[in-house]
Amino acid sequence: MKCYSVFWCYRRAVVGYGIDEEDQIDQWTEDAESCVSHEAYECARAIYAHALMKYSGNKSVWLAAAYFERSHGTRESLEALLAKAVAHCPKAEVLWLMSAKSKWLAGDVPSARSILALAFKANPNSEEIWLAAVKLESENNEYERARRLLERARASAGTTRVMMKSAKLEWQLNNLEMAKTLLDESLVKYPDFAKLWMMRGQIAEQENDENTARDIYLQGVSVAVRYKYGLLVMCTILVHALMESTMR
């Protein structure tokens, strides 16, 4: 092991020698992974550091280095690297999310919140960042914060997932009227999103409104045919409708 480490540290000194520039990232990544496989972690870290000096704007290199630190470094080394990564690649959502998640898992919710706030500034319409912030707040019982985030998300990035998460939160909080309103609005905008039909029907079932539930499921099947959903999706909606109908 020691000999292998010495060998790779020596190679580190001439790491770019004889490698065509277009092949450098792939070669250095392969070299770092080979070091890891031989438990030569400091050599792998040195190779990633060298690669990042030359390709500081390359998201894939930062991501590879972050995965390495997550597996073989410390939380502190991972977070230090990710802080540099988002400074060099502010549009790389995954790096922001990894940084916030590391803080969250360590119990530092305020820092995770601050990181996501900075991520918003760099990526104002990112669905992934919106939803990560909502998850952070809702899983820490900060439901009003989550609501406000979802309101802003619907205004700037009213995607199917944002609409679905909005309705799910209200459903979770037993605010069924708001959940139904959000789902009805969503179905006007996104009639081809099967999950919305199923959620709307399930809420009607929860309210013991069998007729409405049946009608919603059958509407979902009709839309599935019109938009040529996959057979599995059509069958899932139809099963809900049939089960509801036979239970009456």
SULQUI-V410377 format. One record per pair of residues at least 6 apart in sequence whose C-alpha atoms are under 8 Angstrom apart, sorted by sequence separation. I is the first residue (numbers start at 0). J is the second residue. D is the distance in whole Angstrom. If there is no record, write none. Layout:
# SULQUI-V410377
((I;J;D) (I;J;D))
This chain:
# SULQUI-V410377
((34;40;6) (51;57;8) (54;60;7) (55;61;8) (68;74;8) (85;91;7) (89;95;8) (102;108;7) (119;125;7) (122;128;8) (136;142;6) (169;175;7) (186;192;8) (203;209;7) (103;110;8) (137;144;8) (15;23;7) (18;26;8) (34;42;6) (35;43;6) (68;76;7) (69;77;6) (102;110;6) (103;111;6) (136;144;6) (137;145;6) (153;161;7) (169;177;6) (170;178;6) (203;211;6) (204;212;6) (34;43;5) (51;60;7) (68;77;5) (85;94;6) (102;111;5) (119;128;7) (136;145;5) (152;161;7) (153;162;7) (169;178;5) (186;195;7) (203;212;5) (223;232;8) (224;233;8) (50;60;7) (51;61;7) (84;94;7) (85;95;6) (101;111;8) (118;128;7) (119;129;8) (168;178;8) (185;195;7) (186;196;7) (202;212;8) (223;233;6) (31;42;7) (32;43;7) (99;110;7) (100;111;7) (133;144;8) (134;145;8) (166;177;7) (167;178;7) (200;211;7) (201;212;7) (31;43;4) (65;77;6) (99;111;4) (133;145;5) (149;161;7) (166;178;5) (200;212;5) (14;27;8) (30;43;7) (31;44;7) (47;60;7) (81;94;7) (98;111;8) (99;112;7) (115;128;7) (132;145;8) (133;146;8) (165;178;8) (166;179;7) (182;195;6) (199;212;8) (200;213;7) (220;233;6) (81;95;8) (31;46;6) (65;80;7) (99;114;6) (133;148;6) (149;164;8) (166;181;6) (200;215;6) (30;46;8) (31;47;7) (65;81;7) (81;97;8) (82;98;7) (98;114;7) (99;115;6) (132;148;8) (133;149;7) (149;165;6) (165;181;7) (166;182;6) (182;198;8) (183;199;8) (199;215;7) (200;216;6) (220;236;6) (47;64;6) (81;98;6) (115;132;7) (182;199;6) (219;236;7) (220;237;6) (28;46;8) (27;46;7) (28;47;7) (95;114;7) (96;115;8) (129;148;7) (146;165;8) (162;181;7) (163;182;7) (196;215;7) (197;216;7) (217;236;8) (27;47;7) (44;64;8) (61;81;8) (78;98;6) (95;115;7) (112;132;7) (129;149;8) (162;182;7) (179;199;7) (196;216;7) (216;236;6) (217;237;7) (216;237;7) (146;168;8) (163;185;8) (197;219;8) (27;50;7) (44;67;8) (61;84;6) (78;101;7) (95;118;6) (112;135;8) (129;152;6) (162;185;6) (179;202;8) (196;219;6) (216;239;7) (217;240;6) (216;240;5) (24;50;7) (58;84;8) (92;118;7) (126;152;8) (159;185;7) (193;219;7) (7;34;7) (74;101;7) (108;135;8) (175;202;7) (213;240;5) (212;240;7) (213;241;8) (89;118;8) (4;34;8) (58;88;6) (92;122;8) (126;156;7) (159;189;7) (193;223;7) (213;243;6) (11;42;7) (40;71;7) (56;87;6) (57;88;7) (90;121;6) (124;155;6) (125;156;8) (130;161;7) (191;222;7) (212;243;7) (213;244;6) (14;46;8) (28;60;8) (55;87;6) (56;88;6) (62;94;7) (89;121;6) (90;122;6) (96;128;7) (103;135;8) (124;156;6) (126;158;8) (163;195;7) (190;222;7) (191;223;7) (58;91;7) (89;122;8) (92;125;8) (159;192;7) (3;37;8) (8;42;6) (11;45;7) (209;243;7) (4;39;6) (7;42;6) (11;46;6) (28;63;8) (92;127;7) (96;131;7) (126;161;7) (191;226;6) (209;244;7) (3;39;8) (24;60;7) (92;128;7) (0;37;7) (191;228;8) (0;38;8) (4;42;7) (209;247;7) (0;39;8) (193;232;7) (197;236;7) (204;243;8) (196;236;8) (197;239;8) (193;236;8))
